[in-house]
Amino acid sequence: MELKRRILVIDDDQAILQSCRTILEDEGHEVEIASGGEEGLALLRRQSFDLALIDLRMAGTNGLEVLEQVMAIDSDLVAIIFTAYGTIESAVEAIKKGAFNYLTKPFTAGQLTTVVRKGLEHRFLRLDNLRLRQELKECCSAHHMIGRSAPLELVLATLAKVAPSDANVLVTGESGTGKELVARALHANSARCKGPFVPVDCAALPSNLLESELFGYEKGAFTGAHQARRGVLEQADGGTLFLDEIGELSPELQAKLLRTLQERTFRRLGAERLVSVNIRIISSTSRELNAEVQQGRFRQDLFYRLNVVTICLPTLRERQGDVGLLVHHFLQEFSVAAGKNNVRVTSEVLRLLEQYQWPGNVRELRNVIERAVVLCDGESVRVRDLPDYIREQARLGKQIHAAIGYKAARENWVESQGKQYLTTLLRQHHGNISAVARDAQVSRKSVYELLRRFDIDVREFQSYVHASSPSTVSSS
């Protein structure tokens, strides 16, 4: 890689200054020289440089002192110290103060050009990473990946490394943590960004319909196939295919998908000719696929094909400090949609939202804020505008602090948590009693008994998915 950039040389030895200028200009760089620390700092304040060579011992200002001021003026500048009095101690001290490298006099032209080239490569690699991370943050912010917590920063750092590659990615995490948002961010910051991004919910369709959705079909392939149709594999050609909840694939579809990934070819249903595709696969799951592999429910070879890189999303309860940021973001979004002027939350509401555990993660928070903005009177969301289960948590907290007695407090807590647990499962499964019973590891009869005990109308949750906005439903 040819790097020709602006370089500043600071030394009180004129012979060194002229030698460095000649050598580096011959390499094509633009070089400025300074006969001491003060002159060099003055130049740096007036002009921008990519790299500075600084003598450790100069008359007047010490080279390490100059280094400290250089880093204060421009922390992105690559600084290299050289000296005729090279010691381990001075090298370590220079590195601690921000120097990239250390060069001992006398040095050859080859040694100088090598250390300068490595320094410039380091600078532009770092700047490229910073630029990519900023672009990813902007992209993720546009898709509601809002926050400054350490777990989210770790996700963004991984995204910055993975996005430019063509590696298949498996995104894991609880429902509602934003797995599709990560997939879209990966696509938007990849070389495939101008190609299509095609999402498929593997849990939403029965196996036979999902097969035709993936692979497409020819006219007459089955009853009702009145004309040929391209599947999502073809639709995603040149772009990214996002397979949401990949763990729901049947064994038969797992085998067909594995062959497609290996060969990059497949047949439509009812077709004879092969179709070639160039796609990147990003998949997601809220299941423990390792456990599914061990229990024989998911193919190990397909797992390794999909799991080249894993991005594990943190739950909202693990993202300390992010709830407030998300609340204010969603308030702005839904204030505009509801035609209301800058709706806010009271301090009591914000406290309750930050204390709540959010089993449905960001998706649940988004729905709660949308509901609150619609129901609130005026420009403030109050406790009465929150769902019952969050208000019950507030009442429970007050009862516990009121010293009502251990037995009564325990009964209240068990009752409240039991209702919250059941409503969370009902929301996640849109009122599907069989799915709730499976996850709760109880019988359907027990679920119905709990519904009567807590006076819950399951029909409210069966319409939950229809009341949600499109962007909310698709956030996996």
N, C-alpha and C positions, 0 to 999 in steps of 0.2 A: 504494500500500500504506500503510495507516494504522498507524503505529508509536507507541504511547504507552508510555514507559518511564521509569525512575527516572534522574534527572540530578543531578549534583553540580556546583555552581559555586563555584570558589575564587578570591577576589579581595579585596584590602584596600580597595577602593573601594565604599562602601555604595550609591552611586547605580547602579553597574554591577550589583551583586548584585540589587538590587530590580528593575531594568529586565529583567534576564535572567529572574528568577523570574516576573514578570508576563507576559512574552512567551511563555515556554515553558509556563506553566500554562494560558494561553489556548489553546495547541495541544493541551492534554489531558495533558501530562506531569506526573509527580510530581517536584517540585524541592526540593532541600536546598541551603542556602547556607552558606559558611564564610568568615570574615573573615581568612583567612591560611592559609599552608601547613600549619602544625602542626594547626590546627583541622580543616582538610580531611582530612589524613591520619588523624586520630583518628576522624572520621566514617566514613572508608572502611574502617578496621579493624573497626568495629562493624556496618556495614551493607553491603549489596551494591548496586552501581549499574551501569547499562548504559553511561553516558557521563559524562565529566568535562570541564568547561571550566575551564582553568587560566590565570591571568594570568602573563605572563612575568616581570614585575618587581613584586615585593611587598616590603614592609618585612620584614626578618628573613630568611625562606627564599626563595631564588631559585626562579623558576618551573621552570627546567630540573631543578633538584635535586628539587623536588616531583614532577615528571614521572617521574624515574627511580624514586623510591620508590613512586609509584602503580603503575608497571609491575611492580615487584617484588611488590607486594601482590596485584594482579589483572592478569595478563598479557592477559586477554581483554577488559578494559575499553577502550573507545574514548576516547582523550584528544585534546582540541582545545586548542591554545594560542592566546590572544589577547593583544595588546599594543599600546600606543600608539607603540612604538619599532620598528616592523616593518622588518627588513632581510632581505636574501637569506641572509646568514650565519646569523642566528638561526633563520630558517625551516628551513634545511637541518639545523642542529644539533638542532632540536626533532623533525624527522622521523626523524633517525638514532636518537634516543633513544626512539622509539616512538610519537610523536604521529601521529594520523591526518590532521590538517589544521591550518591556520594561519590565524587571522582577525585582521586589523588594525583597531584602534580608530581613529576611531569607525566603528561598523558599524550598519547598519539592521536593523530587525526581520526583514525578508525575508532579508537575508544570514545572520543568526543561525539562523533556522528552516531555511534551506536546508542549511547546513553540518551542523546537528544531524541533519536527516533523512537526509542521505547517510551520516553517521557511524553512525547506527542501522541503516540498510540494510546497511552493510558488516559490522557486528557480527553481525547475524542470518544473513546469507548465510554468513559464516565459521563460525558455530556450527552451521548446518544441514549444511555440508559436513563438519565434524568428526563430527557425529552420524551422517551417512550413511556416512562412512568406517569409523567404529567398528562400525556395523551390518554393513557389508560384511565387515570383518575377522572378526566373530563368525560370520557366515554361512559365510565361506570356511574358517574354522577348523573349523566343524562338518563341512565336506566335505573335510577333509584338506589345505586350502591353508595349510600351516603355514610360517612363516618370517619373518625380519626383514631379508632381504637387499635391497639397493637395487633390483635388477630386479623382485622381487616387489612391493615398495612402489610402483613405477611402474605395474605392472598394477593394483593396488588403487586408485591415484589415477585411472586411466582408467575403471575400473569405477564409481567414485563419480560420475563425470560422465555416463557413458553409461546406467547402469541406469534412472534415472527416465524416460528418453526412450522413444519407441516405434520408434527407428531399428533397421533390420536390422544385425546385427553378424556379422562374419567373424572367427573365432578361429583363429589359425594357431600352429603349433608342432610339434615332434617328437612321435612317439607316446609316450604315457605322461606328458606334461607337465601334464595335467589340464584338457583343453579342455572336457569335459562339466561339470566342476566349475565352471568359469567361467560356462558357460551357465546352470547352475542358480542361481548367485549373481546373475546378471543378472536372471533371472526372479523370484527371491525378493525382490529389492529394486526391482521395477517396479510400476507400477499394475496389472499383470496377475497379481500374486502369488497372488490367490485363484482364478485360473483354472488350467486344467491345464497341466502341463509334459510334453510328449510327445517323447521322443527316438527317432530312427530311425537305424540304422546302415546307411548307403547302400552300404557295402562288403560287407555280410553276405549280401545277397540278389541273385540274378540279376535282370536288367533286367525281365523279364516279371512276376516276383513282386513286385519293388519297386514297379512301377506300380500293381498292385492294392493293395499296402500303403499307398501314398500316397493314392490317389484312391478306393479302395473299389470295390464292384461291386454290380450288381443280380443278383437271382436269375436263373440261366440265362445269364449273360453269357459263360460259358465252361464247359467240362466240369469238373464238380466244384463249380460255384457253386450249391449247393442252396438257399441263402438269401442275401438281401441282407446286405451288410456295410459298415459305415462305415470309411472310410480314416482315416489319422492326421491328414489335413488337417481333417476334420470333428471328430475327437476333440480337436484342439487349439483349436477355436473359442473365442474369448474369452481365450486364453492364449498360450503360446509353443510353437512347433515347433522342435525342435533337429535339424538335419540333419547328422549326423556323417559325416565324409569325403565331403563334397559333390563333390569332384573325381572320384569314381567313377561319377557319373551318366552314363548313355549320352546321346548327342546327342538322341535322341528324347525322353527324359525331361527333359533340359535345356529343350527347347522348350516342353513342356507345363507345366513348373514356371514358366518365365518368363511365360507367358500367365496363369497363376493369380496370380502376384505383381502383374501389371499390372491385371488385371480384378477380383481378389479373388473370382473365381467359377471353378467347374470342373464337370465332369460325372463321375459315377461311370462305371466301365466298364459298357457296355451300357445306359446311361440316356439319356434325352432331356432331362430338365429340368436346369437349372443349380442348383448349390448355392453359396450365398454364405457366406464365412467372414471372420472378423475375427481375424487372427493376427499375431504378431510372429515373424519368422524369424531364428533364430540358427544359423549354420552353422559347420562347422569343417573344416579340412584339414591334413594333414601334407605335402601337395604344394606346389610353387611354382605357384600358380594363374596368376600373371602369365606364367610360361613356358608353361603349358598353353594360355593364351589366344593367345600369340604363335605357338604351333605348331598352332593350329586345333583343339585337342582340348577346349576349353571355350569356351562362348559368351561373347563380350565383353560383350554387353548384360546377360546374366544375372549375370556377374561384378560389374558395376557396381550391379546391383539388390541383390545380397547384401552387397557390400562398402561399405556406407555408412560404417561405422566398423570399423577393424581393430584387434584386440587380439592382439599377438604374445607368446606365452608363452616365457619363458626356459627353457633346458634346466636340469636339476639341476646340471650341472657349472658353469653360469654363476652359480648361486645360492650364492656363497661364504658359509659359515657356517650354511646351512640344513639340511645333512645331519644334524648332531647333533640339532637340534630335531625333525626328522622321525623319526629313530631312536627317541628317547624317547617321542614321541607314539604310534608304532606299537607299541612295547613295552608301553605301558599298555593299548592296545586288545587286543592278542593275548594278554597275560597273563590278562586276564579271560576271554577266549574259551576259552583252554586250561585254565582252572581252576588256574592257577599264581599264586603270590603275588609280585607286584612284580618280575618278571624284569628283570635289568639286563645291560649289556654290559661286558666288560672294556675297559680302556684300549687294549689292543692291537687288539681288534676294532673299536672306534670309530675308531682311527687308520686301519685298513685301509679301512673304509667311507668315510671322508672322502677318502682318496687315490684310490679307485676312480672311474672316469670316468662310470659310470651311463648307458650308451647307451640303456637302457630307461626312464630318468628315474624319476619318483616311483613309478610303477607297479612297476618292477623292484625298487626299494628296499623297497616295501611287501611284495612277495612274498618277498624275501630275509629280512626280519624275521619274517614269519609262519612261514616254514620253520624259522628258527633257534629261535624260541620253542617250536615243537612238538618239535624234536629235542634241545634242551638238557636236561642233567641238573641238577637243583637250580634255583637262582635266577639263574644267570649264563650268558649266551651267550658261548661261547669260540670261538677260531679254528676248531676242528674242526667247529663247527656251521654254518659258512658254506659256500656252494656251492664246488665244485672250482675254478671259474674265478677266484674271488676269492682262494682260498688259493694258487692257482698264481701269482697276481700277487705275493703275499707272498713266496713262495719265490724268484721271479725277482728281486725287490728284494734279497733276502739274497745271492743269487748274484752280482749285479752289485757289491754292496758288498764281496764277498769277494775281489775282484780275481782272477777266474778267467782273465783274458785277454780281449782285445777280441773275437777271433773267436768264442770259445765264448759270451761274453755276448751277442753279436749273434745267434747262432743260437738261443740260448735265448729271446731277446726276440721274434724273428720267429716261432718256434714257438708261444710263449705267445699273442702277439697274434693270430696266424692262427686259433688255436682259439677265442679269445675272440670274434673277429669273426664266425666261422661260427656259434657258439652264440647270439650276439646276434641274428643274422638268423633262425635257426631258432626262437627264442622269439618274435620279432616276427611271424613268419608261421605259427606253430603247426605247424612241421614240413613246410610246403608246399615241396617241392623246386623246383618251377617258379618260385615267387615268390622263393625264395632265389637261384636262378640269375639271375633277371632283375635283382634289385637288385645282386648281386655282379658282374654283367656277364660271366658265364662260362657255359659249357654245363652242362646237367644232369649229364653224365658227369663233369665236373670236380668238381662238388659231391659226387657219390658217391665219387670218389677221395679227396677231403678227409675225408669221413666215415670212410673206412677208415683213412686216415693218422692221424687224431686219435682213433680208436676211439670214435666217437660213435654212439649208438643213436638214430636219428631218432624212434623211437616215444615216447621220453620227452617230446619236444616236441609231438608230435601229441596227447598227453593233457594238455598244459600248460594249455590253456584250460579243460578240465573240472575241473582241480584248483584253479583260481583261485576266489576268492570272488566273488559277484555284483557287489559294489561295485568290486572290482578290475578285472573284465572291462569294466565300463561306463565306467571312467575313461579317456577317450581323450586 
